[in-house]
């Protein structure tokens, strides 16, 4: 919120949106190799593999959530801070 307010108060020259958004999207859609076989289009076999996975909730909770960065990049574009 504070970053958005600063963006509104003083627009500044910032790097292009495209490379930043591409990197964030790649990070969001990345799948760990051990889960790659169990995700994707739904099939009964994939559902069974996913159900059999041993998931570590601490590991999942520690995972970065880059969606906030993508939201901020989008707001910056809409407010005219980024080109």
N, C-alpha and C positions, 0 to 999 in steps of 0.2 A: 504494500500500500504506500509506504513512504517513497519507494523508488518510483512509483507511478506519479505521486505528487511532485517529486523532484523533476520528473520528465515533463510534467505539465508546466511547471514554473520556468524552466530554462531548457529549451530544446537544444541539443548539442549534436555535433557531427559524430556519427557512430558508424561502425563498419556495416557492410551490406547484410541484409537479413538472410539471404539464401544460404550461404555456407553455415551460418549458425543454426538455422532451422534444420538443415539436412543432417548435421551432426546430432542434434537433439532427437530428431525422429529415428535415426539409426540406433541411438541408445535406448529409446523407448521400445522399439521393435526387436531388440536383440534377445535371443533366447539362449539360455545356457545349454551347452551340448548334451548334458545329461537329461534335459527335458525336451529336446528337439523332437524326439520320436513320438512323444505323447501329446504334442500340441498341434494345432492346425485345424483343418476341416474335420468336422465330427464324423467319427466312425465308432462302432461298438468296440473294436479292437483298441483304438486309441483311448477311449474312455476307460477301458479295463486297465491299460498300461498306466494311465494317469492316476487312477484309483489306487494302484499298487505302489506308486511312488512314495518313498519315505521323505517327507518334507520337513525341513528344520525351520520352525517358526521364527527362531532368533535370526537365522540367516536371511529369511524373507523380510523380516522387519528392518534389517540393516541395509537392505537394498535401496540404492538411491532412487528417488522419484523425480525424473527430469521433466515431468509434465508442467510443473510450476515455471521452469525456465521457458518452455514453449509458450505458455500463457503470457509471460512477461514480454517475450519477443513479439508476439502478436499485438499486445497492447501498445508497445513502442511503435510498431508500424502504423497502427490505427491513429495514434496521436501525432504522427509525423516526426517522431524523434529519430527513427531509422529510415533509411532510404529504401 
